[in-house]
Amino acid sequence: MFDSLTGRLGDVFDRLTKQGTLSESDINDALRDVRVALLEADVALPVVKDFVTAIKDRALGQEVLKSVAPGQMVIKIVHEHLVEMLGSEDVELNLNAVPPVVFMLVGLQGSGKTTSTAKIAMRLGKHQKKKVLMASLDVQRPAAQEQLRVLGEQAEVATLPIIPGQMPVDIAERAISAGKLGGYDVVMLDTAGRLHVDEALMAELEAVRRISVPQETLLVADALTGQDAVNVATEFNKRMNLTGIVLTRVDGDGRGGAALSMRAVTGCPIKLMGVGEKLDEMEVFHPDRIASRILGMGDVVSLVEKAAESIEIEEAEKLAAKMKKGTFDLADMSLQLGQLRKLGGMEGILAMLPGMGKMKSKVNAANIDENMITRQQAIISSMTLKERTHPKLVAASRKRRIAAGSGTTVQDVNRLLKQHKQMAQMMKKMSKMGTKGLMRNGMPGMPGLMPPH
Amino acid sequence: MTTDAGPENGQGFFTRLKSGLSHSKTALSDGIAGIFNKRKLDDDTLDELEDLLITSDIGVEVAAAVTGQLRQTRYNKEITADEVRAALAEEVASILAPVALPLAIDPTRKPHVILVVGVNGTGKTTTIGKLAQQLRDDGKSVMLAAGDTFRAAAIEQLQIWGERTNCPVVAGKVGADAAGLAFDALARARADNIDVLLVDTAGRLQNKANLMAELEKVVRVIRKLDADAPHSTLLVLDATTGQNALNQVEVFQQVADVSGLIMTKLDGTARGGILVAIARRFGLPIHAIGVGEGVNDMQAFDATGFAHALADVEINGKS
C-alpha cells in the first residue's frame, strides 16, 4: 500500500523534475496525484481539498513557471505548505500558571492516554525538574487505574492513591487538593477512553474540566487513524476546547495523515509524539519531519540522529583512519555490518531514506533477506583472525571450512569476499575524496548487501 | 450504552449494528443524497462519489471499482439517491459476503486454541472478554491466558474479565516470557479438559521486527505441545484505523498465520470501510465486530447488514 503510494509520488516528482518547463496541465496532473496520495496517507478529504487548492494557486503563479527547475519548485511548495499546515514551530507544553498546573488527557479508547500520561509526567520530572502527581479517572476499563499506578512506579512519578468506586469528578477534586497540599507543580488527569459521540461520557469530561480548570487539555490520538480523525478532533475540540494534540504510535509505519487532518480542523498544535513503548519514548513534534514522511520524502534528519546515537564514535574514528590508509579488512566489514544492524537493518534505514518507495520495491524484487547481515557476520566470525586481515588467504579448502562453521555455503562465502573487495575499493576511492561525513562513507556497504543479479 | 440483546437475538443485532454504524451511514448517505438529488450521472458526479467512498476509509481501489460499475451501467442516466445506495450496498456486500464467516470451534480439540493478536490499543483484551462470554453462553468451558506480560496491569485487566465471565485465568509475572506462559496455559487447559483456550498477547506494531519475532516464538512454542495449534489466530483491528490496517493484516498474516479478523470500535463515527479493502485484498474471514465496551457488545459479522447499514438502503433517504 504505502510502497505503491510512495512510488506514485516518487513518479510524480520524477516526472516533474525531468521536465524543463511546466504547463498548467502538467501541474494539474501532478496535483491530482498529490491529492490521491494524501488521501491514501489518511489525510481527511476536506483537508486535502483545501490543500490542493492552495498549492495550485501558488504553483500556477510566477514563482514556478519561471523558475529554473519548475518540478523541484512544485515539490518544494507542497512540502512547505505541508509544514505550514502542520505548524511551522515546535510548541512546548504550557506551564505558565499557579501550581499545581492541571493537565488533562482525553481521547478515544486505545489511543494511548495512560501511557502518554506517564510519558509526559516523566518528561516533566526528568527534563524540567517538576514535581508531578498523576491520577487516573478511568473507572470504565478494568484495571486502568492500576495500570497508571504501575507506570507511575516505573517512571518514578507519584500517583493518587486509588479509592475503589470513586467517580471521575470526585477523583479529580481529590487529585487537585492533594496536588495543592503536597506542593506539586503539575497534576495530570488521565481519563477513560470514550467515543466523541457518547453523550454521557462527554458530559462527564466537561464536568471534570469545569472543576479542574486545566492549563492543557490534550487530545491523545493514534497516528494510524483514518478519515475519522476529523470527526474525533472536531468533536473533542468543540466540547473540551483542546490546547494541543499528542500523537501516538508515530513509530508505526502509518503515513500519519491524521496529524495533518487534526491540526487543520482544530488549529491546535501537535505538541508531542509517542515513538515507542518505553516510557522515555516521547518526543517533541517536528512538523517538517512528519511532512516529509507524509510525502514519502523520508526522514533524513531522524536517520542521521539515530546514526549518531547508535554508531560508536570511537569505532567510527578507527574505521575512518583505516579507510584513509586503504586497509579496510573483513573485521572492519563485520563491525560495519553490526552498526547497520543497530540502525534497524536495511528496512529501518530504507524507511527513513528519501524515495524509499522505489528503493524498497527494488529491494523486494531482489529478494533481499534481512538475515543476510546476520549470516555475513557469521561467516566473518568463522574465519581466523589472520584470514580476516588477509582475505586473499581464503582458498577453496578454507572456504569449505568457513561455510561449514557458519552454516552457510561456499557460494555465500564467495559472495561475501567479492562484496568486501568492492567495498574496499570504494573506500579507497572515497578516502581520496576525504573522510568528511563518516555517515556517508559508512553507507557504501549497503549496495554490497544486494545479491548480484 | 446498549446492553439489552444477546448475540443470538437477530433483531437486537440489526438494531445494534445499525446504531453502531448510524453515524457513518448518515454522513455517507447524506453525501450521496446531496450528489444525486435528481442529477445526471456524469463525470463530476462520479468523482464526487469516489471521494465520498474514500472518506469511509474504503480505499481508492474499491472506491474506483464501485464508481466504475456505476459508470458502465448508469452513465448519463438520471439516477436517484436510492438507486446509488442500492448499487453501493450490492457492490460492498458482494465483496464481503464470501468472508463473513463465524468463528468455528472444533469440538474434537481439547482445547481449541485461539491466539489473539494485533497492534496496541485495538481492543484485544476486551475482545477476549466478549468472546469468552459468547463461548460460555454456548456451554463451552473456557480458559484465558494472560499473554500480555508487557503492558502495565494487562494481566489484572484480563483477570477481571475472567471473573466477569467465570473463566479460569492462567497468568504469570509481568515481564515473563509470553511463549512460556502460553505453553503452560495449554498444558493446564489440556489437563483440565477445557474446550477453548483464549491466549491474549501484548499489542505490537507490525513494523517492529523484534516484537513480531517474539510473536512468532509464541506460535512456535505452542506448537511444541500441539502441532496444529493455534487452531484460530484472530487479528483484532480498530475501526478508526485508516489505510495502515492493510499493512497490519499483511504482516500479522505472514508472521502469525492469521485465520480471521475481528473489527472493534464500530460504535463510533468510524466507518470501517477499510474492511472492504481488506476483504478484497486478503479474503480473510471476518468473524465479528465490536460495538461497545459491554460484555455483550460483540456481534457476528453480517455482510449484507454491514453493507446495507453502510449504504443506508433501509432508511431510503429518511435520514
HADDOCK unambig.tbl for C-alpha pairs under 7 A between the chains (distance, minus, plus):
assign (segid A and resid 40 and name CA) (segid B and resid 243 and name CA) 6.70 0.50 0.50
assign (segid A and resid 42 and name CA) (segid B and resid 242 and name CA) 5.93 0.50 0.50
assign (segid A and resid 42 and name CA) (segid B and resid 243 and name CA) 6.55 0.50 0.50
assign (segid A and resid 44 and name CA) (segid B and resid 55 and name CA) 6.93 0.50 0.50
assign (segid A and resid 45 and name CA) (segid B and resid 55 and name CA) 6.30 0.50 0.50
assign (segid A and resid 110 and name CA) (segid B and resid 121 and name CA) 3.81 0.50 0.50
assign (segid A and resid 110 and name CA) (segid B and resid 122 and name CA) 6.02 0.50 0.50
assign (segid A and resid 110 and name CA) (segid B and resid 123 and name CA) 6.94 0.50 0.50
assign (segid A and resid 111 and name CA) (segid B and resid 121 and name CA) 6.22 0.50 0.50
assign (segid A and resid 112 and name CA) (segid B and resid 121 and name CA) 6.92 0.50 0.50
assign (segid A and resid 142 and name CA) (segid B and resid 157 and name CA) 5.05 0.50 0.50
assign (segid A and resid 142 and name CA) (segid B and resid 160 and name CA) 6.43 0.50 0.50
assign (segid A and resid 143 and name CA) (segid B and resid 153 and name CA) 6.06 0.50 0.50
assign (segid A and resid 143 and name CA) (segid B and resid 156 and name CA) 5.88 0.50 0.50
assign (segid A and resid 143 and name CA) (segid B and resid 157 and name CA) 4.92 0.50 0.50
assign (segid A and resid 146 and name CA) (segid B and resid 153 and name CA) 5.93 0.50 0.50
assign (segid A and resid 147 and name CA) (segid B and resid 152 and name CA) 4.93 0.50 0.50
assign (segid A and resid 147 and name CA) (segid B and resid 153 and name CA) 4.53 0.50 0.50
assign (segid A and resid 150 and name CA) (segid B and resid 152 and name CA) 5.97 0.50 0.50
assign (segid A and resid 151 and name CA) (segid B and resid 152 and name CA) 6.47 0.50 0.50
assign (segid A and resid 195 and name CA) (segid B and resid 268 and name CA) 5.90 0.50 0.50
assign (segid A and resid 197 and name CA) (segid B and resid 268 and name CA) 6.66 0.50 0.50
assign (segid A and resid 224 and name CA) (segid B and resid 241 and name CA) 5.47 0.50 0.50
assign (segid A and resid 224 and name CA) (segid B and resid 242 and name CA) 6.12 0.50 0.50
assign (segid A and resid 224 and name CA) (segid B and resid 244 and name CA) 6.31 0.50 0.50
assign (segid A and resid 225 and name CA) (segid B and resid 240 and name CA) 5.40 0.50 0.50
assign (segid A and resid 225 and name CA) (segid B and resid 241 and name CA) 4.32 0.50 0.50
assign (segid A and resid 225 and name CA) (segid B and resid 242 and name CA) 5.16 0.50 0.50
assign (segid A and resid 226 and name CA) (segid B and resid 57 and name CA) 6.41 0.50 0.50
assign (segid A and resid 226 and name CA) (segid B and resid 240 and name CA) 5.88 0.50 0.50
assign (segid A and resid 226 and name CA) (segid B and resid 241 and name CA) 5.03 0.50 0.50
assign (segid A and resid 226 and name CA) (segid B and resid 242 and name CA) 3.38 0.50 0.50
assign (segid A and resid 226 and name CA) (segid B and resid 243 and name CA) 6.67 0.50 0.50
assign (segid A and resid 227 and name CA) (segid B and resid 55 and name CA) 5.60 0.50 0.50
assign (segid A and resid 227 and name CA) (segid B and resid 56 and name CA) 6.68 0.50 0.50
assign (segid A and resid 227 and name CA) (segid B and resid 57 and name CA) 6.10 0.50 0.50
assign (segid A and resid 227 and name CA) (segid B and resid 242 and name CA) 6.60 0.50 0.50
assign (segid A and resid 228 and name CA) (segid B and resid 240 and name CA) 6.23 0.50 0.50
assign (segid A and resid 228 and name CA) (segid B and resid 269 and name CA) 6.60 0.50 0.50
assign (segid A and resid 228 and name CA) (segid B and resid 270 and name CA) 5.24 0.50 0.50
assign (segid A and resid 252 and name CA) (segid B and resid 205 and name CA) 5.86 0.50 0.50
assign (segid A and resid 252 and name CA) (segid B and resid 207 and name CA) 6.26 0.50 0.50
assign (segid A and resid 253 and name CA) (segid B and resid 207 and name CA) 6.35 0.50 0.50
assign (segid A and resid 254 and name CA) (segid B and resid 244 and name CA) 5.37 0.50 0.50
